């Protein structure tokens, strides 16, 4: 039996920043097109800042991974679509902040937005500000979704609350009665 010595430098796998083989990767984009800010295919970019905003602008964040997007000022609406391990921080949105088809996403609003729609997501952390506590939050097909409320008073910790994801439905007469499954103990 013969054995050979492989030099340590040759044994190291090549480091690549490309996604898994077969995964489609688009061209990174960060631009204002008409009234829509487009942030697409940003991989490992933690320094994306949209600061020249107007209330009529919308922001569309698509297929970003390991990235952070900061949105300054007031925009009309924000959509986070198909992102992984991405953070989005914004001041104000006039209409809505939608998060769809995403996983391991942190969303932080330092001001307010009337509503959030979280759909087909896993691992969403939504950080609300004192001004954002009146926001309506609608979620569907979502797991591991937590909402973090700001500290009640100086020195307190923020309060992290899980959004229920398991329900029990029973038939009562000719209707359905659904309640949250409570896990205790």
PyMOL commands that place a pseudoatom at each C-alpha (Angstrom):
pseudoatom trace, name=CA, resn=UNK, resi=1, chain=A, elem=C, hetatm=0, pos=[0.000, 0.000, 0.000]
pseudoatom trace, name=CA, resn=UNK, resi=2, chain=A, elem=C, hetatm=0, pos=[1.258, 3.400, -0.941]
pseudoatom trace, name=CA, resn=UNK, resi=3, chain=A, elem=C, hetatm=0, pos=[0.348, 6.576, 0.856]
pseudoatom trace, name=CA, resn=UNK, resi=4, chain=A, elem=C, hetatm=0, pos=[1.012, 10.088, -0.169]
pseudoatom trace, name=CA, resn=UNK, resi=5, chain=A, elem=C, hetatm=0, pos=[1.248, 13.317, 1.737]
pseudoatom trace, name=CA, resn=UNK, resi=6, chain=A, elem=C, hetatm=0, pos=[-0.979, 16.116, 0.568]
pseudoatom trace, name=CA, resn=UNK, resi=7, chain=A, elem=C, hetatm=0, pos=[0.335, 19.583, 1.389]
pseudoatom trace, name=CA, resn=UNK, resi=8, chain=A, elem=C, hetatm=0, pos=[-1.976, 21.488, 3.760]
pseudoatom trace, name=CA, resn=UNK, resi=9, chain=A, elem=C, hetatm=0, pos=[-2.504, 24.290, 1.269]
pseudoatom trace, name=CA, resn=UNK, resi=10, chain=A, elem=C, hetatm=0, pos=[-3.913, 21.898, -1.306]
pseudoatom trace, name=CA, resn=UNK, resi=11, chain=A, elem=C, hetatm=0, pos=[-6.343, 20.306, 1.142]
pseudoatom trace, name=CA, resn=UNK, resi=12, chain=A, elem=C, hetatm=0, pos=[-8.259, 23.503, 1.866]
pseudoatom trace, name=CA, resn=UNK, resi=13, chain=A, elem=C, hetatm=0, pos=[-11.494, 23.825, -0.063]
pseudoatom trace, name=CA, resn=UNK, resi=14, chain=A, elem=C, hetatm=0, pos=[-11.757, 26.972, -2.150]
pseudoatom trace, name=CA, resn=UNK, resi=15, chain=A, elem=C, hetatm=0, pos=[-13.798, 29.697, -0.481]
pseudoatom trace, name=CA, resn=UNK, resi=16, chain=A, elem=C, hetatm=0, pos=[-16.529, 30.955, -2.743]
pseudoatom trace, name=CA, resn=UNK, resi=17, chain=A, elem=C, hetatm=0, pos=[-19.238, 33.501, -2.224]
pseudoatom trace, name=CA, resn=UNK, resi=18, chain=A, elem=C, hetatm=0, pos=[-21.553, 31.893, -4.757]
pseudoatom trace, name=CA, resn=UNK, resi=19, chain=A, elem=C, hetatm=0, pos=[-24.714, 30.111, -3.649]
pseudoatom trace, name=CA, resn=UNK, resi=20, chain=A, elem=C, hetatm=0, pos=[-25.214, 26.361, -3.974]
pseudoatom trace, name=CA, resn=UNK, resi=21, chain=A, elem=C, hetatm=0, pos=[-24.710, 24.803, -7.390]
pseudoatom trace, name=CA, resn=UNK, resi=22, chain=A, elem=C, hetatm=0, pos=[-27.825, 25.102, -9.479]
pseudoatom trace, name=CA, resn=UNK, resi=23, chain=A, elem=C, hetatm=0, pos=[-29.123, 28.144, -7.605]
pseudoatom trace, name=CA, resn=UNK, resi=24, chain=A, elem=C, hetatm=0, pos=[-29.944, 30.989, -9.948]
pseudoatom trace, name=CA, resn=UNK, resi=25, chain=A, elem=C, hetatm=0, pos=[-28.084, 34.154, -9.084]
pseudoatom trace, name=CA, resn=UNK, resi=26, chain=A, elem=C, hetatm=0, pos=[-29.114, 37.486, -10.492]
pseudoatom trace, name=CA, resn=UNK, resi=27, chain=A, elem=C, hetatm=0, pos=[-27.133, 40.633, -11.033]
pseudoatom trace, name=CA, resn=UNK, resi=28, chain=A, elem=C, hetatm=0, pos=[-26.799, 42.778, -7.900]
pseudoatom trace, name=CA, resn=UNK, resi=29, chain=A, elem=C, hetatm=0, pos=[-28.825, 45.951, -8.262]
pseudoatom trace, name=CA, resn=UNK, resi=30, chain=A, elem=C, hetatm=0, pos=[-29.260, 49.054, -6.087]
pseudoatom trace, name=CA, resn=UNK, resi=31, chain=A, elem=C, hetatm=0, pos=[-31.059, 51.881, -7.866]
pseudoatom trace, name=CA, resn=UNK, resi=32, chain=A, elem=C, hetatm=0, pos=[-33.997, 54.259, -7.909]
pseudoatom trace, name=CA, resn=UNK, resi=33, chain=A, elem=C, hetatm=0, pos=[-36.190, 53.448, -10.918]
pseudoatom trace, name=CA, resn=UNK, resi=34, chain=A, elem=C, hetatm=0, pos=[-39.060, 55.914, -11.183]
pseudoatom trace, name=CA, resn=UNK, resi=35, chain=A, elem=C, hetatm=0, pos=[-40.503, 55.981, -7.648]
pseudoatom trace, name=CA, resn=UNK, resi=36, chain=A, elem=C, hetatm=0, pos=[-39.216, 52.501, -6.729]
pseudoatom trace, name=CA, resn=UNK, resi=37, chain=A, elem=C, hetatm=0, pos=[-35.968, 51.788, -4.941]
pseudoatom trace, name=CA, resn=UNK, resi=38, chain=A, elem=C, hetatm=0, pos=[-34.746, 48.395, -6.135]
pseudoatom trace, name=CA, resn=UNK, resi=39, chain=A, elem=C, hetatm=0, pos=[-32.326, 46.408, -3.969]
pseudoatom trace, name=CA, resn=UNK, resi=40, chain=A, elem=C, hetatm=0, pos=[-31.741, 43.005, -5.581]
pseudoatom trace, name=CA, resn=UNK, resi=41, chain=A, elem=C, hetatm=0, pos=[-29.335, 40.084, -5.266]
pseudoatom trace, name=CA, resn=UNK, resi=42, chain=A, elem=C, hetatm=0, pos=[-27.163, 41.740, -2.625]
pseudoatom trace, name=CA, resn=UNK, resi=43, chain=A, elem=C, hetatm=0, pos=[-25.047, 39.002, -1.000]
pseudoatom trace, name=CA, resn=UNK, resi=44, chain=A, elem=C, hetatm=0, pos=[-23.088, 39.816, 2.167]
pseudoatom trace, name=CA, resn=UNK, resi=45, chain=A, elem=C, hetatm=0, pos=[-23.587, 43.579, 1.838]
pseudoatom trace, name=CA, resn=UNK, resi=46, chain=A, elem=C, hetatm=0, pos=[-24.225, 45.068, 5.302]
pseudoatom trace, name=CA, resn=UNK, resi=47, chain=A, elem=C, hetatm=0, pos=[-23.878, 48.708, 4.227]
pseudoatom trace, name=CA, resn=UNK, resi=48, chain=A, elem=C, hetatm=0, pos=[-26.888, 49.403, 2.015]
pseudoatom trace, name=CA, resn=UNK, resi=49, chain=A, elem=C, hetatm=0, pos=[-28.372, 52.792, 2.927]
pseudoatom trace, name=CA, resn=UNK, resi=50, chain=A, elem=C, hetatm=0, pos=[-31.296, 54.450, 1.158]
pseudoatom trace, name=CA, resn=UNK, resi=51, chain=A, elem=C, hetatm=0, pos=[-31.236, 58.020, 2.407]
pseudoatom trace, name=CA, resn=UNK, resi=52, chain=A, elem=C, hetatm=0, pos=[-32.632, 60.165, -0.420]
pseudoatom trace, name=CA, resn=UNK, resi=53, chain=A, elem=C, hetatm=0, pos=[-36.243, 59.086, 0.156]
pseudoatom trace, name=CA, resn=UNK, resi=54, chain=A, elem=C, hetatm=0, pos=[-39.587, 60.705, -0.599]
pseudoatom trace, name=CA, resn=UNK, resi=55, chain=A, elem=C, hetatm=0, pos=[-43.091, 59.761, 0.657]
pseudoatom trace, name=CA, resn=UNK, resi=56, chain=A, elem=C, hetatm=0, pos=[-44.073, 58.571, -2.854]
pseudoatom trace, name=CA, resn=UNK, resi=57, chain=A, elem=C, hetatm=0, pos=[-41.161, 56.108, -3.037]
pseudoatom trace, name=CA, resn=UNK, resi=58, chain=A, elem=C, hetatm=0, pos=[-41.551, 52.369, -2.549]
pseudoatom trace, name=CA, resn=UNK, resi=59, chain=A, elem=C, hetatm=0, pos=[-38.694, 50.033, -1.645]
pseudoatom trace, name=CA, resn=UNK, resi=60, chain=A, elem=C, hetatm=0, pos=[-38.425, 46.527, -3.104]
pseudoatom trace, name=CA, resn=UNK, resi=61, chain=A, elem=C, hetatm=0, pos=[-35.781, 44.264, -1.539]
pseudoatom trace, name=CA, resn=UNK, resi=62, chain=A, elem=C, hetatm=0, pos=[-35.412, 41.006, -3.498]
pseudoatom trace, name=CA, resn=UNK, resi=63, chain=A, elem=C, hetatm=0, pos=[-33.261, 37.867, -3.089]
pseudoatom trace, name=CA, resn=UNK, resi=64, chain=A, elem=C, hetatm=0, pos=[-30.764, 39.496, -0.738]
pseudoatom trace, name=CA, resn=UNK, resi=65, chain=A, elem=C, hetatm=0, pos=[-28.702, 37.286, 1.557]
pseudoatom trace, name=CA, resn=UNK, resi=66, chain=A, elem=C, hetatm=0, pos=[-26.563, 38.087, 4.617]
pseudoatom trace, name=CA, resn=UNK, resi=67, chain=A, elem=C, hetatm=0, pos=[-27.226, 41.779, 4.024]
pseudoatom trace, name=CA, resn=UNK, resi=68, chain=A, elem=C, hetatm=0, pos=[-28.543, 44.825, 5.881]
pseudoatom trace, name=CA, resn=UNK, resi=69, chain=A, elem=C, hetatm=0, pos=[-30.687, 47.552, 4.317]
pseudoatom trace, name=CA, resn=UNK, resi=70, chain=A, elem=C, hetatm=0, pos=[-31.297, 50.879, 6.092]
pseudoatom trace, name=CA, resn=UNK, resi=71, chain=A, elem=C, hetatm=0, pos=[-34.076, 53.143, 4.851]
pseudoatom trace, name=CA, resn=UNK, resi=72, chain=A, elem=C, hetatm=0, pos=[-33.970, 56.727, 6.138]
pseudoatom trace, name=CA, resn=UNK, resi=73, chain=A, elem=C, hetatm=0, pos=[-36.922, 59.102, 6.172]
pseudoatom trace, name=CA, resn=UNK, resi=74, chain=A, elem=C, hetatm=0, pos=[-40.485, 58.321, 5.063]
pseudoatom trace, name=CA, resn=UNK, resi=75, chain=A, elem=C, hetatm=0, pos=[-41.410, 56.050, 2.145]
pseudoatom trace, name=CA, resn=UNK, resi=76, chain=A, elem=C, hetatm=0, pos=[-44.781, 54.804, 0.916]
pseudoatom trace, name=CA, resn=UNK, resi=77, chain=A, elem=C, hetatm=0, pos=[-44.264, 51.035, 1.229]
pseudoatom trace, name=CA, resn=UNK, resi=78, chain=A, elem=C, hetatm=0, pos=[-41.552, 48.417, 1.721]
pseudoatom trace, name=CA, resn=UNK, resi=79, chain=A, elem=C, hetatm=0, pos=[-41.486, 44.857, 0.363]
pseudoatom trace, name=CA, resn=UNK, resi=80, chain=A, elem=C, hetatm=0, pos=[-38.934, 42.226, 1.398]
pseudoatom trace, name=CA, resn=UNK, resi=81, chain=A, elem=C, hetatm=0, pos=[-39.203, 39.261, -0.989]
pseudoatom trace, name=CA, resn=UNK, resi=82, chain=A, elem=C, hetatm=0, pos=[-37.218, 36.021, -1.070]
pseudoatom trace, name=CA, resn=UNK, resi=83, chain=A, elem=C, hetatm=0, pos=[-34.480, 37.195, 1.294]
pseudoatom trace, name=CA, resn=UNK, resi=84, chain=A, elem=C, hetatm=0, pos=[-32.352, 35.119, 3.706]
pseudoatom trace, name=CA, resn=UNK, resi=85, chain=A, elem=C, hetatm=0, pos=[-30.468, 36.252, 6.801]
pseudoatom trace, name=CA, resn=UNK, resi=86, chain=A, elem=C, hetatm=0, pos=[-31.205, 39.869, 5.968]
pseudoatom trace, name=CA, resn=UNK, resi=87, chain=A, elem=C, hetatm=0, pos=[-31.934, 42.849, 8.202]
pseudoatom trace, name=CA, resn=UNK, resi=88, chain=A, elem=C, hetatm=0, pos=[-34.117, 45.794, 7.243]
pseudoatom trace, name=CA, resn=UNK, resi=89, chain=A, elem=C, hetatm=0, pos=[-34.302, 48.940, 9.374]
pseudoatom trace, name=CA, resn=UNK, resi=90, chain=A, elem=C, hetatm=0, pos=[-36.567, 51.834, 8.467]
pseudoatom trace, name=CA, resn=UNK, resi=91, chain=A, elem=C, hetatm=0, pos=[-37.962, 55.028, 9.974]
pseudoatom trace, name=CA, resn=UNK, resi=92, chain=A, elem=C, hetatm=0, pos=[-41.509, 55.381, 8.569]
pseudoatom trace, name=CA, resn=UNK, resi=93, chain=A, elem=C, hetatm=0, pos=[-43.703, 53.812, 5.902]
pseudoatom trace, name=CA, resn=UNK, resi=94, chain=A, elem=C, hetatm=0, pos=[-47.034, 55.385, 4.986]
pseudoatom trace, name=CA, resn=UNK, resi=95, chain=A, elem=C, hetatm=0, pos=[-48.858, 52.223, 3.878]
pseudoatom trace, name=CA, resn=UNK, resi=96, chain=A, elem=C, hetatm=0, pos=[-47.269, 48.873, 4.682]
pseudoatom trace, name=CA, resn=UNK, resi=97, chain=A, elem=C, hetatm=0, pos=[-44.188, 46.733, 5.201]
pseudoatom trace, name=CA, resn=UNK, resi=98, chain=A, elem=C, hetatm=0, pos=[-44.569, 43.321, 3.543]
pseudoatom trace, name=CA, resn=UNK, resi=99, chain=A, elem=C, hetatm=0, pos=[-42.243, 40.371, 4.109]
pseudoatom trace, name=CA, resn=UNK, resi=100, chain=A, elem=C, hetatm=0, pos=[-42.833, 37.367, 1.815]
pseudoatom trace, name=CA, resn=UNK, resi=101, chain=A, elem=C, hetatm=0, pos=[-41.045, 34.107, 0.980]
pseudoatom trace, name=CA, resn=UNK, resi=102, chain=A, elem=C, hetatm=0, pos=[-38.161, 34.958, 3.324]
pseudoatom trace, name=CA, resn=UNK, resi=103, chain=A, elem=C, hetatm=0, pos=[-36.257, 33.270, 6.149]
pseudoatom trace, name=CA, resn=UNK, resi=104, chain=A, elem=C, hetatm=0, pos=[-34.154, 34.526, 9.065]
pseudoatom trace, name=CA, resn=UNK, resi=105, chain=A, elem=C, hetatm=0, pos=[-35.152, 38.144, 8.530]
pseudoatom trace, name=CA, resn=UNK, resi=106, chain=A, elem=C, hetatm=0, pos=[-34.972, 40.967, 11.081]
pseudoatom trace, name=CA, resn=UNK, resi=107, chain=A, elem=C, hetatm=0, pos=[-37.251, 43.965, 10.488]
pseudoatom trace, name=CA, resn=UNK, resi=108, chain=A, elem=C, hetatm=0, pos=[-36.923, 47.042, 12.675]
pseudoatom trace, name=CA, resn=UNK, resi=109, chain=A, elem=C, hetatm=0, pos=[-39.106, 50.135, 12.495]
pseudoatom trace, name=CA, resn=UNK, resi=110, chain=A, elem=C, hetatm=0, pos=[-37.811, 53.117, 14.490]
pseudoatom trace, name=CA, resn=UNK, resi=111, chain=A, elem=C, hetatm=0, pos=[-40.955, 55.146, 13.744]
pseudoatom trace, name=CA, resn=UNK, resi=112, chain=A, elem=C, hetatm=0, pos=[-44.268, 53.759, 12.559]
pseudoatom trace, name=CA, resn=UNK, resi=113, chain=A, elem=C, hetatm=0, pos=[-46.123, 51.980, 9.768]
pseudoatom trace, name=CA, resn=UNK, resi=114, chain=A, elem=C, hetatm=0, pos=[-49.893, 51.239, 9.811]
pseudoatom trace, name=CA, resn=UNK, resi=115, chain=A, elem=C, hetatm=0, pos=[-49.547, 47.576, 8.870]
pseudoatom trace, name=CA, resn=UNK, resi=116, chain=A, elem=C, hetatm=0, pos=[-47.234, 44.647, 8.361]
pseudoatom trace, name=CA, resn=UNK, resi=117, chain=A, elem=C, hetatm=0, pos=[-48.007, 41.615, 6.204]
pseudoatom trace, name=CA, resn=UNK, resi=118, chain=A, elem=C, hetatm=0, pos=[-45.799, 38.589, 6.889]
pseudoatom trace, name=CA, resn=UNK, resi=119, chain=A, elem=C, hetatm=0, pos=[-46.494, 35.735, 4.460]
pseudoatom trace, name=CA, resn=UNK, resi=120, chain=A, elem=C, hetatm=0, pos=[-44.767, 32.386, 3.772]
pseudoatom trace, name=CA, resn=UNK, resi=121, chain=A, elem=C, hetatm=0, pos=[-41.789, 33.134, 6.018]
pseudoatom trace, name=CA, resn=UNK, resi=122, chain=A, elem=C, hetatm=0, pos=[-39.702, 31.350, 8.637]
pseudoatom trace, name=CA, resn=UNK, resi=123, chain=A, elem=C, hetatm=0, pos=[-37.669, 32.983, 11.392]
pseudoatom trace, name=CA, resn=UNK, resi=124, chain=A, elem=C, hetatm=0, pos=[-38.900, 36.585, 11.364]
pseudoatom trace, name=CA, resn=UNK, resi=125, chain=A, elem=C, hetatm=0, pos=[-37.962, 38.994, 14.164]
pseudoatom trace, name=CA, resn=UNK, resi=126, chain=A, elem=C, hetatm=0, pos=[-40.073, 42.163, 14.088]
pseudoatom trace, name=CA, resn=UNK, resi=127, chain=A, elem=C, hetatm=0, pos=[-38.832, 45.007, 16.310]
pseudoatom trace, name=CA, resn=UNK, resi=128, chain=A, elem=C, hetatm=0, pos=[-41.456, 47.646, 17.089]
pseudoatom trace, name=CA, resn=UNK, resi=129, chain=A, elem=C, hetatm=0, pos=[-40.767, 51.157, 18.359]
pseudoatom trace, name=CA, resn=UNK, resi=130, chain=A, elem=C, hetatm=0, pos=[-42.920, 52.953, 20.963]
pseudoatom trace, name=CA, resn=UNK, resi=131, chain=A, elem=C, hetatm=0, pos=[-44.588, 54.819, 18.047]
pseudoatom trace, name=CA, resn=UNK, resi=132, chain=A, elem=C, hetatm=0, pos=[-45.218, 51.550, 16.204]
pseudoatom trace, name=CA, resn=UNK, resi=133, chain=A, elem=C, hetatm=0, pos=[-47.258, 49.710, 18.837]
pseudoatom trace, name=CA, resn=UNK, resi=134, chain=A, elem=C, hetatm=0, pos=[-50.552, 50.484, 17.044]
pseudoatom trace, name=CA, resn=UNK, resi=135, chain=A, elem=C, hetatm=0, pos=[-49.430, 48.711, 13.837]
pseudoatom trace, name=CA, resn=UNK, resi=136, chain=A, elem=C, hetatm=0, pos=[-51.654, 45.927, 12.563]
pseudoatom trace, name=CA, resn=UNK, resi=137, chain=A, elem=C, hetatm=0, pos=[-49.703, 42.723, 11.931]
pseudoatom trace, name=CA, resn=UNK, resi=138, chain=A, elem=C, hetatm=0, pos=[-51.192, 40.077, 9.634]
pseudoatom trace, name=CA, resn=UNK, resi=139, chain=A, elem=C, hetatm=0, pos=[-49.326, 36.799, 9.193]
pseudoatom trace, name=CA, resn=UNK, resi=140, chain=A, elem=C, hetatm=0, pos=[-50.041, 33.617, 7.260]
pseudoatom trace, name=CA, resn=UNK, resi=141, chain=A, elem=C, hetatm=0, pos=[-47.995, 30.459, 6.652]
pseudoatom trace, name=CA, resn=UNK, resi=142, chain=A, elem=C, hetatm=0, pos=[-45.341, 31.743, 9.057]
pseudoatom trace, name=CA, resn=UNK, resi=143, chain=A, elem=C, hetatm=0, pos=[-43.288, 29.898, 11.673]
pseudoatom trace, name=CA, resn=UNK, resi=144, chain=A, elem=C, hetatm=0, pos=[-40.729, 31.071, 14.227]
pseudoatom trace, name=CA, resn=UNK, resi=145, chain=A, elem=C, hetatm=0, pos=[-42.140, 34.603, 14.181]
pseudoatom trace, name=CA, resn=UNK, resi=146, chain=A, elem=C, hetatm=0, pos=[-41.355, 36.842, 17.151]
pseudoatom trace, name=CA, resn=UNK, resi=147, chain=A, elem=C, hetatm=0, pos=[-42.428, 40.414, 17.822]
pseudoatom trace, name=CA, resn=UNK, resi=148, chain=A, elem=C, hetatm=0, pos=[-40.126, 42.431, 20.053]
pseudoatom trace, name=CA, resn=UNK, resi=149, chain=A, elem=C, hetatm=0, pos=[-41.771, 45.247, 21.998]
pseudoatom trace, name=CA, resn=UNK, resi=150, chain=A, elem=C, hetatm=0, pos=[-39.680, 48.155, 23.251]
pseudoatom trace, name=CA, resn=UNK, resi=151, chain=A, elem=C, hetatm=0, pos=[-38.778, 48.335, 26.939]
pseudoatom trace, name=CA, resn=UNK, resi=152, chain=A, elem=C, hetatm=0, pos=[-41.564, 49.859, 29.048]
pseudoatom trace, name=CA, resn=UNK, resi=153, chain=A, elem=C, hetatm=0, pos=[-39.161, 52.066, 30.947]
pseudoatom trace, name=CA, resn=UNK, resi=154, chain=A, elem=C, hetatm=0, pos=[-35.503, 53.022, 30.885]
pseudoatom trace, name=CA, resn=UNK, resi=155, chain=A, elem=C, hetatm=0, pos=[-33.301, 50.138, 32.009]
pseudoatom trace, name=CA, resn=UNK, resi=156, chain=A, elem=C, hetatm=0, pos=[-35.849, 47.418, 31.202]
pseudoatom trace, name=CA, resn=UNK, resi=157, chain=A, elem=C, hetatm=0, pos=[-35.203, 44.813, 28.518]
pseudoatom trace, name=CA, resn=UNK, resi=158, chain=A, elem=C, hetatm=0, pos=[-37.320, 44.686, 25.381]
pseudoatom trace, name=CA, resn=UNK, resi=159, chain=A, elem=C, hetatm=0, pos=[-40.097, 42.068, 25.513]
pseudoatom trace, name=CA, resn=UNK, resi=160, chain=A, elem=C, hetatm=0, pos=[-39.911, 39.262, 22.936]
pseudoatom trace, name=CA, resn=UNK, resi=161, chain=A, elem=C, hetatm=0, pos=[-43.238, 37.560, 22.213]
pseudoatom trace, name=CA, resn=UNK, resi=162, chain=A, elem=C, hetatm=0, pos=[-43.787, 34.581, 19.900]
pseudoatom trace, name=CA, resn=UNK, resi=163, chain=A, elem=C, hetatm=0, pos=[-46.663, 34.788, 17.415]
pseudoatom trace, name=CA, resn=UNK, resi=164, chain=A, elem=C, hetatm=0, pos=[-48.860, 31.677, 17.756]
pseudoatom trace, name=CA, resn=UNK, resi=165, chain=A, elem=C, hetatm=0, pos=[-48.476, 29.190, 14.927]
pseudoatom trace, name=CA, resn=UNK, resi=166, chain=A, elem=C, hetatm=0, pos=[-50.637, 26.306, 16.114]
pseudoatom trace, name=CA, resn=UNK, resi=167, chain=A, elem=C, hetatm=0, pos=[-54.432, 26.346, 16.304]
pseudoatom trace, name=CA, resn=UNK, resi=168, chain=A, elem=C, hetatm=0, pos=[-57.244, 24.002, 17.267]
pseudoatom trace, name=CA, resn=UNK, resi=169, chain=A, elem=C, hetatm=0, pos=[-60.497, 24.086, 15.300]
pseudoatom trace, name=CA, resn=UNK, resi=170, chain=A, elem=C, hetatm=0, pos=[-63.738, 22.367, 16.296]
pseudoatom trace, name=CA, resn=UNK, resi=171, chain=A, elem=C, hetatm=0, pos=[-67.129, 22.276, 14.608]
pseudoatom trace, name=CA, resn=UNK, resi=172, chain=A, elem=C, hetatm=0, pos=[-69.910, 23.941, 16.617]
pseudoatom trace, name=CA, resn=UNK, resi=173, chain=A, elem=C, hetatm=0, pos=[-73.292, 23.630, 14.972]
pseudoatom trace, name=CA, resn=UNK, resi=174, chain=A, elem=C, hetatm=0, pos=[-72.804, 24.743, 11.371]
pseudoatom trace, name=CA, resn=UNK, resi=175, chain=A, elem=C, hetatm=0, pos=[-69.696, 26.848, 12.062]
pseudoatom trace, name=CA, resn=UNK, resi=176, chain=A, elem=C, hetatm=0, pos=[-66.064, 26.566, 13.008]
pseudoatom trace, name=CA, resn=UNK, resi=177, chain=A, elem=C, hetatm=0, pos=[-64.554, 27.680, 16.282]
pseudoatom trace, name=CA, resn=UNK, resi=178, chain=A, elem=C, hetatm=0, pos=[-60.778, 28.195, 16.252]
pseudoatom trace, name=CA, resn=UNK, resi=179, chain=A, elem=C, hetatm=0, pos=[-58.513, 28.933, 19.187]
pseudoatom trace, name=CA, resn=UNK, resi=180, chain=A, elem=C, hetatm=0, pos=[-54.784, 29.226, 19.753]
pseudoatom trace, name=CA, resn=UNK, resi=181, chain=A, elem=C, hetatm=0, pos=[-53.151, 26.114, 21.190]
pseudoatom trace, name=CA, resn=UNK, resi=182, chain=A, elem=C, hetatm=0, pos=[-51.589, 27.155, 24.480]
pseudoatom trace, name=CA, resn=UNK, resi=183, chain=A, elem=C, hetatm=0, pos=[-48.371, 25.412, 25.485]
pseudoatom trace, name=CA, resn=UNK, resi=184, chain=A, elem=C, hetatm=0, pos=[-47.954, 25.525, 29.229]
pseudoatom trace, name=CA, resn=UNK, resi=185, chain=A, elem=C, hetatm=0, pos=[-45.560, 23.938, 31.668]
for i in range(1, 185): cmd.bond("trace and resi %d" % i, "trace and resi %d" % (i + 1))
show_as sticks, trace
zoom trace
